[in-house]
Structure formats: C-alpha cells, structure tokens
Amino acid sequence: MSVPVVDPSRYADQLAAKRERIQRLFARFSPPELEVFPSPPIHFRQRCEFRLWHEGDDLFYAMFETTGSEGDPDDPQQKRVVRLDDYPVASRRINTLMPRLREVLLESPVLRRKLFQVEFLTTLSGEALVTLIYHRRLDEAWEAEARCLQARLGIEVIGRARKQRLVLSRDHVWERLEVEGHTFHYQQVENSFTQPNAEVCRSMLAWARDATRDSGDGDLVELYCGNGNFTVALAENFRRVVATEISRVSVASARANLAANGIGNVHVARMSAEEFAVALKGEKGGRRVAAMALEDHDFSTVLVDPPRAGLDEASCRQLSEYRRIVYISCNPATLERNLETLSRTHDVARLALFDQFPWTGHCECGVLLERRES
C-alpha cells in the first residue's frame, strides 16, 4: 500500500480520470449519461486505523509503504514506516483527536504498554469511538486509566487484546444523515462495516431513493443489507421490505436502526442471499422463513450491495427474475462481469459513479437495471 498524496487542487483531475474509466468500462452496455457524485477532497473518512509505532520513549501513528517491487509484499524488509502527525483524508474530528490521544498515551505507561494499533470511528456530528488494540492482557489498572482517557477526551473507548474486548460504556456511535429533507439515524458498531465516506453515502442514499421513487405498491427485497444503510432510506418507497444479512452484529444494528427511525414495514432476516433464493422458491422452511411471510409479498425490486467479489452466476440468474434491479458495487470490475449476465434480460437505465475513495483508484458504482419486455 501507499500513503495517499492529498492535493485538493488536483481533485477535479483525478475525478475526471475515474469518470473516463467508468464510461469506457461500461460503454458496451449502452448506459445513459453517467451520473457523477464527488467527494469532499479532504476530511472525508469517518473511520481510520493506524499502527502505533514505538521508538524509545516516543510513539507515533504510522502507516507503511511498500518499497520493493518483487517478492513478498508482507515482508517487513520491503516496507517503510511513514510517521503521521495528521491525516488529511480522515475526518476533522479524527485529526483533532490524533495529537490529543498521543499526548495522553505518552503520559501513561499503562495505556501505552504493548499498544500496537488504534482505530477511530467518528460521525458528522462529532461523536467518536476509539479502539486501542494490545499485545497483552488488559487488567483493572488499564481500565482505570482508560476511563480517565474517555472522560478527558470526550470519547468512547474500547480495549482489545487476544480473546478480550472491554467496552467501557458503549460499542457504537450514532450517525445522523440528512437526505432529501429527512434525518436518518444509524447505529454504527465498532469493528463492523459502515460506509467510510459519510458525505458520499448521503449521495448514494439520495440516488437510490430517486431511482426507486415510482415503486407504487411493489415490495423490495434487499440482499447484503448490512446495518440497514439503504433499508432505512428506501423503506418509504415500498409497501414492504424484506432485507437479508448473514452477519449477526449487522442484523442487530439493522433492527436497531429501523426502530430508531420509526420504520415498521421492514423485516430483517439473518440468512445468506443463497438461502433466501431457496426460501423464495418454497424449498426451504422453518421459523425464519415463516416469519418473512414471503407468500404475501410482490417483489418488484431487488437491491444488492455485494462484497468486492461480486455475485456468482447463480445469484445473477436469481436477480434477473426481478423487474427492477438496483446494484451497488464497490468493485467496477466485478460489476462489469455481472452485467454480462444481467444485460441479457435487463437494460441499464441509470449508471452512477460515487467517489467514495478519493486519492485511490477505487470508486463505487450504482446501476439501475430495468427488465426488457418479452
């Protein structure tokens, strides 16, 4: 990896390069004009992690740059330690906390001993959770010092070590996202997936709401729903929603987020996309399936937000049975591969680029697919 070089004056150029790449990649699917949603050029990441590097009595935040072009990229002999006193891609809250936390760690032998990693999770409204990760067992002395740190910096603190996770007060923050005049509340749990770029996440939610606004009395099935990021924002566009997710922590967060937003037309089921496909065909029973009342739904739309590996051929065939597909992708290469299958039955009605990750080659895409009439 390499530490990103941040130069706001060059942001328009790097975004234009991504636009050209996405247009070229998907041109053969004859999409309409690409919709582009930029990111703030700095202070856009709400979560970050750093190594803590110890040199004598000093310690500092560090990342590593690979120096060798051949051999094992994990070989420490091919890595250069880069000291970070600030981090322009991180939120302003993280940048404010970095020197203050380091100062406390330098003062406290208990907190700094065998500390090797720090993780920050923040929100647009300024909430912050800091996880300190150790190569030693945490004891009562550590907890006492950590509680002082928590009070001094006005943050939530969690300590982690092998087979240990000490939560001093709570293990999450609450993000509040303003989207189209609505305020959506999201519980974001430590060490579970959340969208890192909150401003671009707002753009993604607004785009998905607009793409599904004319859903009428149709129902939505959402696969890989995570903590309900899209579920919460899209629920009002549909009569009913069934959302599936395999992670136990994410399912619990999704349910908490639905309750926090007063949403009552969504059922969240803990099952994989493959299990749901079997249940939808009536080939799987049990209490979880009965609770979904699938026979009462008319699923006109499916939303899928898969991992970077994308979807396998069987999952694509499953999606092709829906009239409308909303596909959110964090990997344009696997999206292109999946569109090879989906474009046999559906047309690309909308295509969007969301610049979740400025100063890297990565970007997020959104595609709306409409089934062709026979």
Sequence and secondary structure as in RCSB ss.txt:
>XXXX:A:sequence
MSVPVVDPSRYADQLAAKRERIQRLFARFSPPELEVFPSPPIHFRQRCEFRLWHEGDDLFYAMFETTGSEGDPDD
PQQKRVVRLDDYPVASRRINTLMPRLREVLLESPVLRRKLFQVEFLTTLSGEALVTLIYHRRLDEAWEAEARCLQ
ARLGIEVIGRARKQRLVLSRDHVWERLEVEGHTFHYQQVENSFTQPNAEVCRSMLAWARDATRDSGDGDLVELYC
GNGNFTVALAENFRRVVATEISRVSVASARANLAANGIGNVHVARMSAEEFAVALKGEKGGRRVAAMALEDHDFS
TVLVDPPRAGLDEASCRQLSEYRRIVYISCNPATLERNLETLSRTHDVARLALFDQFPWTGHCECGVLLERRES
>XXXX:A:secstr
       GGGHHHHHHHHHHHHHHHHGGG   S EEE   SSS BSEEEEEEEEETTEEEEEEEEE  SSS TT 
GGGEEEEEES  TTB HHHHHHHHHHHHHHHH HHHHTTEEEEEEEE TT  EEEEEEESS   HHHHHHHHHHH
HHHT EEEEEETTEEEESS SEEEEEEEETTEEEEEEEETTS   SBHHHHHHHHHHHHHHTTT TT EEEEES 
TTTHHHHHHGGGSS EEEEES HHHHHHHHHHHHHTT  SEEEEE  HHHHHHHHTT   SHHHHHHTGGG  EE
EEEE   TT   HHHHHHHTTSSEEEEEES HHHHHHHHHHHTTTEEEEEEEEE  STTSS  EEEEEEEE   
